[in-house]
C-alpha cells in the first residue's frame, strides 16, 4: 500500500513538472509589484509572493528542477 502511494506521488509530480508550463499562463519569474502578497484568487490559485510572482508557476518550476537534479544524481550514483 505504501509503495503504491509513493509511486503515485512520483508520477503526479513528474506529470505536473512536465505539463506544468503548458497549463500555467504566468511565468515563474515575471513580477507584478503592485499586486504583491495577494492571496489566492481565480487567476492565481496559490496567490502571489512578495515580488508579485505566481506561486503555482514557481512551484511547478521548482518541481521540474528538483526532478532533474534527482535524476542526475541517481544516474551518477
ABEGO torsion letter per residue (X at the ends): XAAAAAAAAAAAAAAAAAAAAAABABBAABBBAAABGBBBBAABAAEBBAAGBBAAAAAAAAAAAAAAAAAAAAAAX
